[in-house]
Amino acid sequence: MSRLRFVVRSACAATALLLAAPSLLAQTTIAQGTALTFGSSAHANLVQDGAGRLYALLLEDQPNGDRALALQVSFDGGVSWNRLPTILNDATSGLQGPNLTNNAACAIDDQGALHVTWAAHYYPSYYAQYYRSCDPLSGACSPIVDVTLLQGAANTARTAAMAIAVDAANTIWLVAQSTSSWVEHLLRSTQPYAAGGTFASVGSISPSASSQTSRIAIDAQGLVHCAYYRNVSPGIYEHRAYDPQSGWGVPTTLGNTTSPQDYYGLLSSDALGNVHAVLVKDAASPATWDFVYRRWDVGNGWSAETPLFQADPSRYTGIANFRIFALACNETTGRVSVLYRDLASDARLKVVSKALGALAFQHAADLRPGDLALNAYSEPVLRGTLFPAFNRAGATLDCAWREGGASSRLLFQRLPECNGSLARFGPACVDGAGASLALSFEGAPCLGGALAVGLRTSQLPSLLIVGLSSTNWNGIPLPFDLALLGGPQGCALLTSQETILGPVAAGTLSSFPVPTTPLLVGQTGYFQALVVDPRLGVALPIATSDGLAATFQR
C-alpha cells in the first residue's frame, strides 16, 4: 500500500488548470443556455464523421425570442465543443414564432453531410415538419423541404413524426407526417443523398389505425425496421419491417396486449443481422412503467423480454418516460448498452450493458449521482448507427444528456470499452487492474491556513486528481468541466459544484492556499480523489474515492 501526502490550500489555480489540460476532462459541456434541448428522444442527434469530428444537433432560444436549430462541433473527441455559424431553420420553418421549432433529429451520410428533419409539434392544432441537408464544415445547405406540404397534410393533422436514417446506398429514410392525424408514413429519398430534395412515400408504417412516435433502424440486409405505438385497444407497441425489394412485412407486437398502453421504443441495429429494441410497457399513469429489452433476427424473430428496470408512479410523476433512456450497440459484437435515468432507485444517470448471448444487463457506469428533481437529467443520447461505418458506436460509447429546466446545459462523456468487458468501460480495467483509494484529513480547512489530506492507494497511479465539490458524489467521478464562477482574486472555491484542486503526480506533494473569504465559514465541501490514465484521450478514472466532508473554519 503506497501512501501519498499532499496539502490542499486553495482553488485559485483551478481555472488555469482546466484551460491548460483539457485532456483531463471526463465530462464536457456541449452547450448551455436558455431552454436548451436536443429536441428529440432519438439517438441520432449526435453523429460522427469520417475524420472523427462529432456534431451535436440542438435547439437554442435566442435573446430576441427566436429558437435556432444549431450545431455544435468537437474536433477532439468531445474534449471541447464549438458553435458552428449555420442555423438550419428559418423564419418560415420555426426559427421565429408563433410556432417555434420544438423537435429535431439528424443523420449523417458517407460523405459527411448531415440530413436533418425538424418540426413544430403543438397539440392540439398546429403541426409542421421540415427537412434539409447540410455540409456542416462549409455551411452549404440544401433548400428547406416542407414535408407537411410535400405530404399534402394540413397543419391540423396531428403527428409525432421525428426519425431519420441513412442506408448503405445513402438513401435517406424519413418518418413523416401524413394527411391523417397520428398516422405516420415512411418516406425514402428518390435519389442517393436526397439530391434534389425529393422524397416518395412507401405508405403508412402501421397497416391500420395509428402509427405514432415511430423510430427506425436499417439492418445489415437493408430492411427498414420501424417500431411504433398503434392505437388499437388497449394501446399496443408494434414492430414492422419494410423491404425495399418486396414491401411491408407483417407487424409484430413488441409489448403486451393488456391494459394500460405500451409506448416509446427505440431501435438499434448491428452488423450481425440483429435489431435491438427497448420499450416501455404499461406506460400510462398510474401504472408501473416496465422497461424491457428484446432482440430480433431474421431466423428467429423477436426474443423473449429481458428486464431493464421498473419505475413506480411516485418516482416518475411529471417526468416524460420517453425522455429518460437511450439505446446503442457495438455493431461488431452485438453488445447492447442503455443509458437511462434510474427511477427504480435514486434517479441517477447510469449505463448498463449486455453481451449478445447474456441473460441480463450488467452495471457499466454511473455518470451522474442520484437526483429526484424533475429536470435533473433528460433527453439522453447514445451515438451510433450501422450506416455509414464511421458513425458506428463500435467499442466506444458516446453519451450525451440534458440537465436543467429553463436554464439548461447539454453534457457529453465518452466511455471506451475495455478489453471486450461486458459490464465496465474504459480505464476501470486498464492494464487489467484498478486502484483503490481512500482519503483522510490531518486537521481542518481554516481560512488562510492549510488542510493536509492523506491519500491511500493500492498501487502507484500514473496521475492523481483531487477535487472539491459542494455535493457528495459518493464515488461517482466528479465532472470537472463545470463552469467555474469567479470569486475573490479569481478563486472558485465552493462557488460552483465542482472545483479542481490540482493534478498530483505519484509520489509528489502539492499545496494551495485556502482563501480568507468569510462566506466560506460554516460551509461544507467534499474532497474526492481520482486516479486517471493520461494515455486516454478524455481521461476516465481508474478508481474514484468516496467524498470526504470538511467544514471550513476561521
C-alpha positions as CSV (number, residue, x, y, z in Angstrom):
1,M,0.0,0.0,0.0
2,S,1.5,3.3,-1.1
3,R,0.8,6.5,0.8
4,L,0.9,9.9,-0.8
5,R,0.5,13.0,1.3
6,F,-0.2,16.4,-0.1
7,V,-1.6,19.7,1.2
8,V,-4.7,21.3,-0.1
9,R,-4.8,25.1,0.3
10,S,-6.7,26.8,-2.4
11,A,-8.7,26.5,-5.7
12,C,-7.3,29.7,-7.2
13,A,-5.4,27.9,-9.9
14,A,-8.3,25.8,-10.9
15,T,-9.4,27.8,-13.9
16,A,-5.9,27.8,-15.3
17,L,-5.7,24.0,-14.8
18,L,-8.9,23.4,-16.7
19,L,-7.7,25.6,-19.6
20,A,-4.2,24.1,-19.8
21,A,-5.2,20.5,-19.5
22,P,-8.5,19.8,-21.3
23,S,-7.4,16.2,-21.9
24,L,-8.1,15.5,-18.2
25,L,-11.8,16.2,-18.6
26,A,-14.1,13.2,-18.1
27,Q,-17.3,15.1,-18.9
28,T,-17.6,18.2,-21.0
29,T,-20.3,20.7,-21.7
30,I,-21.6,20.7,-25.3
31,A,-23.6,23.9,-24.8
32,Q,-25.5,25.8,-22.2
33,G,-28.3,28.4,-22.4
34,T,-32.0,29.2,-22.0
35,A,-34.3,26.3,-22.8
36,L,-31.5,24.4,-24.5
37,T,-32.6,21.0,-25.7
38,F,-31.6,18.1,-28.0
39,G,-35.3,18.3,-29.2
40,S,-35.7,14.6,-29.6
41,S,-35.6,11.3,-27.9
42,A,-33.9,9.7,-30.9
43,H,-30.2,8.9,-30.6
44,A,-29.5,10.5,-34.0
45,N,-28.8,13.9,-32.5
46,L,-25.1,13.1,-32.0
47,V,-23.1,11.8,-35.0
48,Q,-19.5,11.4,-36.1
49,D,-17.9,11.9,-39.5
50,G,-15.1,10.1,-41.2
51,A,-12.4,12.3,-39.6
52,G,-13.7,11.7,-36.1
53,R,-15.4,15.1,-35.8
54,L,-18.5,15.0,-33.6
55,Y,-21.6,17.0,-34.3
56,A,-24.5,17.7,-31.9
57,L,-27.8,19.0,-33.1
58,L,-29.7,21.2,-30.7
59,L,-32.3,23.8,-30.2
60,E,-31.3,27.1,-28.5
61,D,-33.5,30.0,-27.5
62,Q,-32.1,33.4,-28.6
63,P,-32.4,36.7,-26.7
64,N,-34.7,38.1,-29.4
65,G,-37.2,35.2,-28.9
66,D,-36.0,33.1,-31.9
67,R,-35.3,29.4,-31.5
68,A,-32.3,28.3,-33.6
69,L,-31.7,24.8,-34.8
70,A,-28.0,24.8,-34.4
71,L,-24.9,22.6,-34.5
72,Q,-22.0,22.2,-32.1
73,V,-18.8,20.5,-33.3
74,S,-16.0,18.8,-31.5
75,F,-12.6,18.3,-33.3
76,D,-11.0,16.4,-30.4
77,G,-13.4,13.6,-29.5
78,G,-15.6,15.6,-27.2
79,V,-13.0,17.3,-25.1
80,S,-14.1,20.7,-26.4
81,W,-17.1,22.0,-28.3
82,N,-17.6,25.0,-30.6
83,R,-20.7,26.5,-32.2
84,L,-21.0,26.4,-35.9
85,P,-22.4,29.5,-37.6
86,T,-25.1,27.7,-39.6
87,I,-28.7,28.0,-38.4
88,L,-30.7,25.3,-40.1
89,N,-34.3,26.6,-39.7
90,D,-35.5,29.9,-40.9
91,A,-38.4,32.4,-40.3
92,T,-40.8,30.2,-42.2
93,S,-39.8,26.9,-40.6
94,G,-39.8,27.5,-36.8
95,L,-36.9,29.9,-36.2
96,Q,-39.5,32.6,-35.4
97,G,-42.8,32.4,-33.6
98,P,-45.6,31.9,-33.0
99,N,-44.9,28.2,-33.7
100,L,-41.2,27.7,-32.8
101,T,-39.3,24.5,-33.6
102,N,-39.5,22.1,-30.7
103,N,-38.4,18.7,-32.2
104,A,-35.4,17.6,-34.3
105,A,-33.3,14.7,-35.4
106,C,-30.4,14.1,-37.8
107,A,-28.4,11.5,-39.7
108,I,-25.1,11.6,-41.5
109,D,-24.2,10.1,-44.9
110,D,-20.9,8.6,-46.1
111,Q,-19.7,12.0,-47.5
112,G,-20.1,13.7,-44.1
113,A,-23.3,15.6,-45.0
114,L,-26.0,15.9,-42.3
115,H,-29.6,15.2,-43.0
116,V,-31.9,17.0,-40.6
117,T,-35.6,16.9,-40.0
118,W,-37.4,19.2,-37.5
119,A,-40.9,20.1,-36.6
120,A,-43.2,22.3,-34.6
121,H,-45.5,20.0,-32.8
122,Y,-48.2,21.9,-30.8
123,Y,-51.1,20.0,-29.5
124,P,-54.0,20.2,-30.5
125,S,-53.9,22.4,-33.6
126,Y,-50.5,23.0,-35.2
127,Y,-48.1,20.5,-36.7
128,A,-45.4,21.3,-39.3
129,Q,-42.4,19.2,-40.4
130,Y,-39.3,20.1,-42.5
131,Y,-36.1,18.7,-43.9
132,R,-32.8,19.9,-45.3
133,S,-29.2,18.6,-45.8
134,C,-26.1,20.5,-44.8
135,D,-22.4,20.3,-45.1
136,P,-21.5,21.2,-41.5
137,L,-18.0,22.5,-42.2
138,S,-18.7,24.7,-45.2
139,G,-22.2,25.6,-44.1
140,A,-23.7,24.9,-47.5
141,C,-27.2,23.7,-47.1
142,S,-29.9,22.5,-49.5
143,P,-33.2,24.3,-49.7
144,I,-35.7,23.6,-47.0
145,V,-38.3,20.9,-47.9
146,D,-41.7,21.5,-46.3
147,V,-42.5,17.8,-45.5
148,T,-46.1,18.8,-44.4
149,L,-46.7,20.4,-47.8
150,L,-45.0,17.5,-49.7
151,Q,-47.4,15.0,-48.0
152,G,-50.4,17.2,-48.7
153,A,-51.1,17.4,-45.0
154,A,-52.9,20.2,-43.2
155,N,-51.2,21.8,-40.2
156,T,-54.1,20.4,-38.1
157,A,-53.1,16.8,-38.9
158,R,-51.6,15.7,-35.6
159,T,-48.3,13.8,-35.6
160,A,-45.2,12.9,-33.6
161,A,-43.1,12.1,-36.6
162,M,-39.4,12.6,-35.8
163,A,-36.9,10.0,-37.1
164,I,-34.4,9.8,-39.9
165,A,-31.8,7.3,-41.1
166,V,-29.3,6.6,-43.9
167,D,-28.8,3.1,-45.5
168,A,-25.8,1.6,-47.2
169,A,-26.7,3.1,-50.6
170,N,-27.1,6.6,-48.9
171,T,-30.9,6.6,-49.4
172,I,-32.4,8.9,-46.8
173,W,-35.3,7.4,-44.9
174,L,-37.7,9.7,-43.1
175,V,-40.7,9.3,-40.8
176,A,-43.2,11.8,-41.9
177,Q,-46.5,13.5,-41.1
178,S,-49.5,12.4,-43.3
179,T,-52.9,13.7,-44.2
180,S,-54.5,11.6,-41.3
181,S,-53.8,12.5,-37.7
182,W,-51.4,10.2,-35.9
183,V,-50.7,8.1,-39.0
184,E,-47.0,8.3,-39.8
185,H,-45.6,7.5,-43.2
186,L,-42.2,6.2,-44.2
187,L,-40.5,8.3,-46.9
188,R,-37.5,7.4,-49.0
189,S,-35.4,9.9,-51.0
190,T,-35.8,9.3,-54.7
191,Q,-32.0,9.8,-55.2
192,P,-29.0,8.9,-53.1
193,Y,-28.0,11.7,-50.6
194,A,-31.5,13.1,-51.1
195,A,-30.2,15.0,-54.1
196,G,-32.8,17.4,-55.4
197,G,-34.7,17.2,-52.1
198,T,-37.4,14.8,-53.4
199,F,-39.0,12.0,-51.4
200,A,-41.6,9.4,-52.1
201,S,-43.8,7.7,-49.5
202,V,-43.8,3.9,-49.3
203,G,-47.0,4.1,-47.2
204,S,-48.3,4.1,-43.7
205,I,-46.0,2.5,-41.1
206,S,-49.0,0.8,-39.5
207,P,-51.3,-1.4,-41.5
208,S,-54.3,0.2,-39.8
209,A,-55.2,2.7,-37.1
210,S,-52.4,4.9,-35.9
211,S,-48.6,4.8,-36.0
212,Q,-47.1,7.3,-33.5
213,T,-43.6,8.1,-32.2
214,S,-42.2,5.8,-34.9
215,R,-38.5,5.0,-34.6
216,I,-36.5,3.4,-37.4
217,A,-33.2,1.5,-37.9
218,I,-31.6,0.0,-41.0
219,D,-30.3,-3.6,-40.7
220,A,-27.4,-5.3,-42.4
221,Q,-29.6,-6.6,-45.2
222,G,-31.1,-3.1,-45.9
223,L,-34.5,-3.7,-44.2
224,V,-36.0,-0.6,-42.6
225,H,-37.3,-1.6,-39.2
226,C,-40.0,0.5,-37.6
227,A,-41.2,0.5,-34.0
228,Y,-44.4,2.5,-33.2
229,Y,-47.4,2.9,-31.0
230,R,-50.6,1.7,-32.5
231,N,-53.9,3.0,-31.1
232,V,-55.6,-0.3,-31.0
233,S,-57.2,-1.2,-27.7
234,P,-55.6,-1.2,-25.1
235,G,-52.8,0.6,-26.9
236,I,-50.0,-1.6,-28.3
237,Y,-46.4,-1.2,-29.4
238,E,-45.5,-2.9,-32.7
239,H,-42.6,-3.6,-35.0
240,R,-42.9,-3.8,-38.8
241,A,-40.1,-4.0,-41.4
242,Y,-40.1,-2.6,-44.9
243,D,-38.1,-4.4,-47.6
244,P,-37.2,-2.1,-50.4
245,Q,-37.5,-5.0,-52.8
246,S,-40.7,-6.6,-51.6
247,G,-42.5,-4.1,-49.5
248,W,-44.0,-4.2,-46.0
249,G,-43.9,-7.2,-43.7
250,V,-46.3,-8.4,-41.1
251,P,-46.5,-6.4,-37.8
252,T,-45.4,-8.0,-34.5
253,T,-46.4,-6.9,-31.1
254,L,-43.4,-5.9,-29.0
255,G,-45.0,-5.3,-25.7
256,N,-48.2,-6.9,-24.3
257,T,-51.9,-6.8,-25.2
258,T,-53.2,-5.9,-21.7
259,S,-54.1,-2.5,-20.3
260,P,-52.6,0.0,-20.0
261,Q,-50.8,1.0,-23.2
262,D,-47.2,0.3,-24.2
263,Y,-45.1,3.1,-25.8
264,Y,-41.8,4.8,-26.5
265,G,-39.5,2.3,-28.0
266,L,-36.0,2.8,-29.5
267,L,-34.2,0.6,-32.1
268,S,-30.5,-0.1,-32.9
269,S,-29.1,-2.5,-35.4
270,D,-25.7,-4.3,-35.6
271,A,-23.7,-5.8,-38.5
272,L,-24.6,-9.4,-37.4
273,G,-28.2,-9.1,-38.6
274,N,-29.7,-8.2,-35.2
275,V,-32.0,-5.4,-34.3
276,H,-32.2,-4.3,-30.7
277,A,-35.2,-2.7,-29.0
278,V,-36.0,-1.1,-25.7
279,L,-39.6,-0.1,-24.9
280,V,-41.9,0.9,-22.1
281,K,-44.7,-1.4,-21.1
282,D,-47.7,-0.2,-19.3
283,A,-46.7,3.4,-19.9
284,A,-50.0,5.1,-18.9
285,S,-50.3,6.6,-15.4
286,P,-50.8,5.4,-12.7
287,A,-49.2,2.1,-13.8
288,T,-45.7,1.0,-13.0
289,W,-43.5,1.7,-16.0
290,D,-41.8,-1.5,-17.1
291,F,-38.7,-1.0,-19.3
292,V,-37.8,-4.1,-21.3
293,Y,-35.3,-5.2,-24.0
294,R,-35.9,-7.6,-26.9
295,R,-33.7,-8.6,-29.9
296,W,-34.7,-9.5,-33.4
297,D,-33.0,-11.6,-36.1
298,V,-34.4,-12.9,-39.4
299,G,-34.3,-16.5,-38.4
300,N,-35.9,-16.3,-35.0
301,G,-37.9,-13.1,-35.0
302,W,-38.1,-11.4,-31.6
303,S,-36.6,-12.8,-28.5
304,A,-38.2,-13.0,-25.1
305,E,-38.1,-10.0,-22.9
306,T,-35.1,-9.1,-20.8
307,P,-36.0,-6.8,-17.9
308,L,-34.2,-3.5,-17.7
309,F,-35.9,-1.6,-14.8
310,Q,-39.2,-0.6,-13.4
311,A,-40.4,2.7,-12.0
312,D,-43.5,3.3,-9.9
313,P,-45.7,6.4,-10.1
314,S,-44.1,8.1,-7.0
315,R,-40.8,8.2,-8.9
316,Y,-41.9,9.3,-12.4
317,T,-44.8,11.8,-11.7
318,G,-44.3,14.7,-14.1
319,I,-41.4,13.1,-16.0
320,A,-41.8,12.0,-19.6
321,N,-40.7,8.4,-19.8
322,F,-39.6,8.6,-23.4
323,R,-37.0,11.3,-22.4
324,I,-35.1,9.2,-19.9
325,F,-33.4,6.4,-21.8
326,A,-31.3,5.8,-25.0
327,L,-30.1,2.7,-26.8
328,A,-27.0,1.8,-28.8
329,C,-25.0,-1.3,-29.7
330,N,-21.5,-2.4,-30.6
331,E,-22.1,-3.2,-34.3
332,T,-19.3,-5.8,-34.4
333,T,-20.1,-7.9,-31.3
334,G,-23.8,-7.2,-30.8
335,R,-23.2,-5.9,-27.2
336,V,-26.1,-3.6,-26.4
337,S,-25.9,-0.6,-24.0
338,V,-28.6,1.5,-22.4
339,L,-28.1,5.0,-20.9
340,Y,-31.0,5.9,-18.6
341,R,-32.2,7.7,-15.5
342,D,-32.7,5.0,-12.9
343,L,-36.1,5.9,-11.5
344,A,-36.2,2.5,-9.9
345,S,-33.6,3.7,-7.3
346,D,-32.3,7.2,-6.7
347,A,-32.7,8.5,-10.2
348,R,-29.0,8.6,-11.0
349,L,-27.9,8.6,-14.7
350,K,-26.3,5.3,-15.4
351,V,-25.2,2.9,-18.2
352,V,-25.9,-0.8,-18.3
353,S,-24.6,-3.3,-20.9
354,K,-25.4,-6.8,-22.1
355,A,-23.5,-9.2,-24.3
356,L,-25.3,-10.7,-27.3
357,G,-25.8,-14.0,-25.5
358,A,-26.1,-12.8,-22.0
359,L,-29.3,-13.3,-20.0
360,A,-29.2,-10.0,-18.1
361,F,-27.8,-6.5,-18.1
362,Q,-24.8,-5.6,-16.0
363,H,-23.9,-2.3,-14.5
364,A,-21.3,-0.4,-16.5
365,A,-21.0,3.2,-15.2
366,D,-22.7,5.9,-13.2
367,L,-22.5,9.2,-15.0
368,R,-24.4,11.4,-12.5
369,P,-25.5,11.0,-8.9
370,G,-29.0,10.4,-7.7
371,D,-31.3,13.4,-8.1
372,L,-35.1,13.2,-8.0
373,A,-35.6,16.8,-9.2
374,L,-37.9,16.9,-12.2
375,N,-35.4,18.2,-14.7
376,A,-32.3,16.7,-13.3
377,Y,-31.4,14.5,-16.3
378,S,-33.4,14.1,-19.5
379,E,-33.0,13.5,-23.2
380,P,-30.2,11.0,-23.0
381,V,-28.4,10.3,-26.3
382,L,-26.1,7.5,-27.4
383,R,-24.3,7.9,-30.7
384,G,-24.1,5.1,-33.2
385,T,-25.7,3.8,-36.4
386,L,-24.9,0.9,-38.7
387,F,-24.5,3.2,-41.7
388,P,-22.3,4.9,-42.5
389,A,-19.5,2.8,-41.0
390,F,-17.6,5.7,-39.5
391,N,-20.6,6.6,-37.3
392,R,-20.8,3.2,-35.7
393,A,-20.6,3.1,-31.9
394,G,-18.2,0.2,-32.0
395,A,-16.2,-0.2,-28.8
396,T,-16.7,3.5,-27.8
397,L,-19.9,4.7,-26.2
398,D,-20.5,8.4,-26.8
399,C,-23.1,9.6,-24.3
400,A,-24.9,13.0,-24.1
401,W,-27.8,14.3,-22.0
402,R,-29.6,17.4,-20.9
403,E,-29.6,18.9,-17.4
404,G,-31.8,21.7,-16.0
405,G,-35.1,23.4,-17.0
406,A,-35.4,27.0,-18.2
407,S,-31.6,27.3,-17.7
408,S,-30.0,24.2,-19.0
409,R,-26.9,22.6,-20.4
410,L,-26.0,19.6,-22.6
411,L,-23.2,17.3,-21.4
412,F,-21.0,14.7,-23.1
413,Q,-19.0,11.8,-22.0
414,R,-17.1,9.2,-24.0
415,L,-16.8,5.7,-22.5
416,P,-14.3,3.4,-24.3
417,E,-15.0,-0.3,-23.9
418,C,-12.2,-2.2,-22.1
419,N,-10.9,-5.5,-23.4
420,G,-14.3,-6.6,-24.5
421,S,-15.7,-6.2,-21.0
422,L,-19.4,-6.5,-20.8
423,A,-20.1,-4.6,-17.6
424,R,-17.3,-2.0,-17.4
425,F,-15.9,0.6,-19.7
426,G,-12.6,2.2,-20.3
427,P,-9.8,2.5,-17.7
428,A,-11.9,0.8,-15.0
429,C,-9.8,-2.2,-16.1
430,V,-6.8,-0.5,-17.8
431,D,-3.8,-3.0,-17.7
432,G,-6.2,-5.5,-16.1
433,A,-6.2,-3.8,-12.6
434,G,-7.7,-0.8,-10.9
435,A,-6.6,1.2,-7.9
436,S,-8.4,1.6,-4.6
437,L,-8.4,5.0,-3.0
438,A,-9.1,6.3,0.5
439,L,-8.8,9.9,1.8
440,S,-8.2,11.1,5.3
441,F,-7.7,14.6,6.9
442,E,-5.0,15.9,9.1
443,G,-6.5,19.0,10.5
444,A,-9.4,21.1,9.3
445,P,-9.7,23.7,6.5
446,C,-9.1,27.1,8.1
447,L,-9.3,30.4,6.3
448,G,-5.8,31.4,5.3
449,G,-4.4,28.1,6.5
450,A,-3.7,24.7,5.1
451,L,-5.5,21.4,5.1
452,A,-3.4,18.3,4.9
453,V,-5.1,15.4,3.1
454,G,-3.8,11.9,3.3
455,L,-4.3,9.6,0.3
456,R,-4.0,5.8,0.4
457,T,-3.9,3.9,-2.9
458,S,-3.4,0.2,-3.7
459,Q,-1.0,1.0,-6.5
460,L,1.1,3.9,-7.7
461,P,-1.2,5.7,-10.2
462,S,0.0,7.4,-13.3
463,L,-1.8,10.6,-12.3
464,L,-3.9,11.8,-9.4
465,I,-6.5,14.5,-9.5
466,V,-8.0,15.9,-6.3
467,G,-11.3,17.7,-6.5
468,L,-13.7,19.6,-4.2
469,S,-17.4,19.7,-4.6
470,S,-20.4,21.2,-2.8
471,T,-22.1,17.8,-3.4
472,N,-21.0,14.4,-2.2
473,W,-20.8,12.3,-5.3
474,N,-20.3,9.1,-3.4
475,G,-17.7,7.5,-5.6
476,I,-19.1,8.8,-8.9
477,P,-16.3,10.7,-10.8
478,L,-16.6,14.5,-10.4
479,P,-17.5,16.2,-13.7
480,F,-14.6,18.6,-13.7
481,D,-15.9,20.5,-16.7
482,L,-18.4,22.6,-14.8
483,A,-18.1,26.3,-15.3
484,L,-16.1,27.9,-12.5
485,L,-17.6,31.1,-11.1
486,G,-15.2,33.9,-10.2
487,G,-14.7,34.6,-6.5
488,P,-12.2,36.7,-4.6
489,Q,-9.0,37.0,-6.5
490,G,-10.5,34.7,-9.2
491,C,-10.9,31.8,-6.7
492,A,-13.7,29.5,-7.3
493,L,-13.8,27.5,-4.1
494,L,-17.4,26.4,-3.4
495,T,-18.8,28.9,-5.8
496,S,-19.6,26.1,-8.3
497,Q,-20.5,22.5,-7.8
498,E,-17.0,21.2,-8.5
499,T,-13.5,22.6,-8.4
500,I,-10.3,21.0,-9.4
501,L,-7.6,21.4,-6.7
502,G,-4.8,20.0,-8.8
503,P,-3.3,17.0,-10.5
504,V,-0.7,15.3,-8.5
505,A,2.0,13.0,-10.0
506,A,2.7,9.9,-8.0
507,G,4.9,10.5,-5.0
508,T,4.8,14.3,-5.2
509,L,3.4,17.0,-2.9
510,S,1.2,19.9,-3.8
511,S,-0.2,22.8,-1.8
512,F,-2.7,25.5,-2.4
513,P,-3.7,28.4,-0.1
514,V,-7.2,28.4,1.3
515,P,-8.7,31.9,0.7
516,T,-9.7,34.1,3.5
517,T,-13.3,34.7,2.3
518,P,-15.6,35.0,5.4
519,L,-18.5,33.5,3.4
520,L,-16.7,30.1,3.4
521,V,-17.0,29.8,7.2
522,G,-19.5,27.1,8.1
523,Q,-19.8,25.8,4.5
524,T,-19.1,22.1,3.9
525,G,-17.2,20.8,0.9
526,Y,-16.4,17.2,-0.2
527,F,-12.9,16.3,-1.2
528,Q,-12.6,13.5,-3.7
529,A,-9.6,11.8,-5.4
530,L,-9.4,10.2,-8.8
531,V,-6.7,8.1,-10.4
532,V,-6.6,8.6,-14.2
533,D,-4.5,7.3,-17.1
534,P,-3.2,10.1,-19.3
535,R,-2.8,7.7,-22.2
536,L,-6.5,8.0,-22.7
537,G,-7.9,10.9,-24.8
538,V,-10.7,12.0,-22.5
539,A,-9.4,10.6,-19.2
540,L,-11.7,8.4,-17.2
541,P,-10.9,7.3,-13.7
542,I,-9.2,4.0,-12.9
543,A,-10.6,4.5,-9.4
544,T,-12.6,7.1,-7.6
545,S,-12.7,7.7,-3.8
546,D,-15.7,8.5,-1.8
547,G,-16.3,12.1,-0.9
548,L,-14.7,13.3,2.4
549,A,-16.6,16.1,4.1
550,A,-14.8,19.1,5.5
551,T,-16.4,22.2,7.1
552,F,-14.5,25.5,6.7
553,Q,-13.5,27.3,9.9
554,R,-11.9,30.6,10.8
